[in-house]
Amino acid sequence: MDQDSPHGAKVWSSERWRSDALSWARGRLRRDGCDFEDPAAGDWRVVPWSVVVPLRRPGGAPVWFKACAPETAFEVAIYRLLGRAGGDAVLTPLAVDDDRGWLLLPDAGTTLRDRDADDELPAALVAYAALQREIEPIVSDLVAAGVPDMRPARMARRFDEACEAMAAEGSGSPELDRRLEAIRPSVIEWAAELSSSPIAPSVDHQDLHHSNVTGDAASGYRFYDWGDAVVGHPFGAMMVPLGFAVRRLGFEEGGADFERFRDAYLEPFTDLRPLPELVRELELACRLALIARALGEQRALEAPRRLGEPLGFEWPDPVAIPLRALAGGDYIH
């Protein structure tokens, strides 16, 4: 996406921009004989890095328009590429505009959260692991399309970039700086170990939880909202679900329920390595995923900072939080 393409909360809130966006969406849908009601002003969900609005069709499920800031516009390519390679597990866009960072998506259906179906998350994670393996051949295409490259061989440098971002944000501390410097040799070792693994890089959603999964065991699970995604070690995608298991499901870290939850995801990879080796690899990959998370938070903040726009909400120390967890020995988020 061109950095000069109109974007940002002020632009996205203007009548002219919204009229252009709706004209684009309506033109695409009318080719299929569809139309929609003009959304109300309150339907537009504007955050500093994107804007989303449901387009309600008379007698049918809504379709969804999304516009991304340049820093997260790779999401358009993710939908386009994964929609081709990932089968029914990823929404296939109805239309895309790469230059403007625009997406038109079918309705994803009811999320696990809305169905109060948190207990289905392990089954959904098995489906997600299958998706990761299925799309391994297009990893280079994802990177070429701008999806952030967090493959293990690059993570030592990414660690330094995250520390530099925290310093620029002014959210660190001398103590945290010392702890991060002390673990830098370990980060280099973890990255080297994972670089030599038979587990191939794939897409790490970076925000995989019950609100970003739809479907069920009978119809199949589907995954959406890829604006935080990176290309990296696939197991890094468990950083968020494992934290979800502890905080929402009440599993004790290292307990039997926690291990069953973790191992359900790992099972599709057991043809490549024994389970104990996969468990170690998962923990290392999630540690590196915390670095990717810190850089993802910086990326989300870049658009409003560049445009001089306020966030509109409190978001204290977003870059430092994952790095504190990493320095403290954690691997879940």
N, C-alpha and C positions, 0 to 999 in steps of 0.2 A: 504493500500500500504506500502511496506517495505521502510523505510527511506533510505536504502542502494541501492535501485533500481536506476540505472543511470537517472539523471534528471538535469535540470538547463540549462540556455541559452547556455553555452559552449558545453554541451553534445548534446543538441537538434540541434545544428548547425553543428555537425560533420557528415561527410559522412557515417561513419560506423553506427551510431545510426539511421540515416535516412534510410539507406538501410535495417536495421533490421525492422524498423517500417513499411516500404512499403512492405516488404516480408510478414509480419504478416497480413497486410490489404489485400494484393493480395491473400494470401492463403484462407482467409475467403470468399472473393468475388468469387473466382473461384469455390467454392462449389456450388454457384448458377449460374454458367455459365457466370460470369461477369469479366471484367478486366478494367484497367484504364491506362491512359497515365502517364508516370513519370512526377511529377510536376517540374516546373522550380524552380530555387533557390529562386526567388522572391515570389513564392507562399506561402512559409512557414512564418506564422505569429508567431513570438516568443516574448513572454513577460515573465517576471520573474517567473510567476506561471503556465504557460501552453504554449503549442505550438499547432497550428491548421493549417491544410493544406487541400485544396480541392483536391479530386481525381477525375479527369474528365474522364468520360466514353464516348467512341465514340457513338454518337447518343442518349445519355441518360443524365439525370440530374446527377450532381456530387454527390459523397458521401464525407463525411467529417471525417478525422482522427483528434483526439485530444489526447494529452498526458498532464497529470496534475502532478504538484508537489505533494509531500506527504501531504502538508497542505491543498490542495484542491481536493485531489483524491476521496473524498466522492462523488463528482459529478458523478462518474461512478455508484455508488450504487443508487444515486437519479434517474438516467435514467433507471436503471434496475428495480427498485422497482416501480417508478411512471409509467413506461411504461406498467407494468402489471396491476396496480390498477387504473390508470387515464384515461384509454380509449384513444381516439384519440387526447386528449388535450396535450399529451406529446409524443415526438418522441420515438419510440421503437428502441433501438440500434440494429444494424446489428451484432455487436460483441462487447464484452467487455473483458478486462483483468484486473481484480481487483488488482493483484499483482503488475503490472507495471503502473496502473493508465491510461490505454489506452481505448479509445472509437472509435467505427466506427459507424457513424450516417448517416441516409438518409438525403437528402436535405430537409431543413425546408420550402422551398418556399420563396416567397417575403414578406418582413417585412412590417409592417404598415408604417414605415418611408420611405421605398423605393417606396411604393404606394402612398405616400403623403396622408395617410388616418388617420391622428391624430384624426379626429372626430369619428373614430370607437373605440377609446380606452375605452370609457365607456362600450360599448357592450362586448369588450374583457375582461374587469374586471368582468363583470357578469359571463362570462364563467370561469374565474379564480377562483371566489368564489365557483362556483359549483365544480371545481376540488378540492379545499381545503376541502370541505365537503366530497367529495367522498373518499379521501385518509385518512380520520381520523383514520380508523382502522389499518393503517400500520405505524402510527407515531412511535411506539416503535421499529419497524424494521428499520426505518430511523435512529433513535438515535443509535441503536446497530451497524449500518453500518458506524458510524462515522460522521453523519451530526451533526454540532454543536448544542448543546442542549441549547436553549434560551427560554425554557418554563418559564412562569411567576414566578413560585416558586423559580427559580434559579437566577432571575435577580438582586436581591440585591447583591449577590456575584459577578455576572458578572459586575455590576457597579464598584465594588472595583477593579476587574481585569482590567477593561478598564482604570480606573484612574492610576493604577500601570503601565500599558502599556504606557500611555502618559508620565508618569514621566521617564520611562526608555528611551523613545524616545527623551526626552528633549524638547518637543514641547509645554508644558504648560506654565503657568505663576503663580506667587503668587496670583494674582487676580482671575484667573480661578480656581485655587485650592480652594480658599475660597468659591467661588460660588458653586462649585461642592459639597463641604462639606456641605454647607447650604441646598442643595436640597436632600441630602442623605436620611433624614427621609421621604421625599415625595416619593422617589424611592421605599423605603420599603413599603409604603402604597399602591402605585400603583400596585406593584407586588402582594401584598396580595389581593387587590381587584380583580385583574384579575385572580388570582389563584382560586377564588371561583365562577368564572363566569360559566354559562352553555355553553359558547362558547368553544368548544374543541380545543386543540392545533392542529396545522397542519403545512404545509410547508410555510415559508415566503421566497419568491424569493429574496428579498433584493435589486433587481435591475430591477424592472418591469417597462419597458418603451417601446416606439414604436419600438425600434430596436430589442427587444427580444420577439416580438409577430408576428406570421405569420397567414395566413388564412383570412377568412372573415365570415360574418354572415351566408352566404349560406352553405359554406363548413365546418364551425367551426373554432375556433381560436386555435392556438397551441403555447405553451410556451417552450422556450429553454434557454440555457446558464445559468445553475444552479450553477455555481462555487461559488457564494456568498451566497447561500441559507442556511437557518437555520431552525430548528424546533422551533416554538414559537407560540405566539398568532397569529391567522391567520390575524388579522387586521393590524399587523405590516407591512404587504406587501404593504399597502397603503402609507407608508412614502415617497416613491419615486414617485408614480403616482400623489400624491397631489402636490408635488413640481413641477412636470412636468406641471400640470394644471395651476399653477401660472406663471411659468417662460416661458413656451412655448405657452400655449394656451391663456395666458393673463387674466385668471380668477382672480378676486379679492378674496383673502382669506376671507371666510365668506360670500361672495356674493352669489346671486342666482345660477349662473352658477357653481360655486365651489360646492355648496351644492347639486345640481343635479348630478354632477360628482361623488361626495362622496356617495350619497344615492343610486346611481345605483349599486355600489358595495355592499352596505349593504343590499339591498332588499332580496337576497337569505337567509339572516339570520333572517328575521323578524318573522319567526315562533318560534324563541327562546326568543326574547326580543323585547319590543317596540322600535321603531326607535330612540327616544331621548336617551334611555339607550345605544343603539348600538353606537350612535354618541360619547357619553362620552367614551365608551369603546375603540372606534377607536383612539381617541386622546391619551388615556393612552397607548394603545398598540404601537402606533407610537413613543411615547416618549421612551419606552423601546427598540423599534427597533433601535433607534439611538445608544443605548449602543451596541447592536449586530453589528451595522454597524462599530463602532469604533474597535471592536474586529476583525471584518472581514478584515478591512484594515491592522491591525497588522498581521493577519494570512497571507495575501497576501505578506507582506514584509518579512515574516520569511524565506522563501526559499532562496531568494538572499542574505539575511544577513548571513544565516547559511553557504552558499557556498562562501561568500565573493565576490559575483558578483555585478557589478553596476546595477542600475535600467535601465539606458539608457534613462531616461526622468526625468523631474522635477515633483515631487509629494510632495509639502510642507505640513507638518503637517497633514498627513492623519488621524491619530488617534484622534488628538485634534479637528478637524473640527466638527465631529458629537457631541462631548461633549460640544463644545462651543454653538452649537445650542440648546442642551438640557438645558444647564445652562441659556441660554437666554430666555427660555420659549417656544421655537419652538417645533413642532412635525412633521414637513415635512422636506424633504432633497432634 
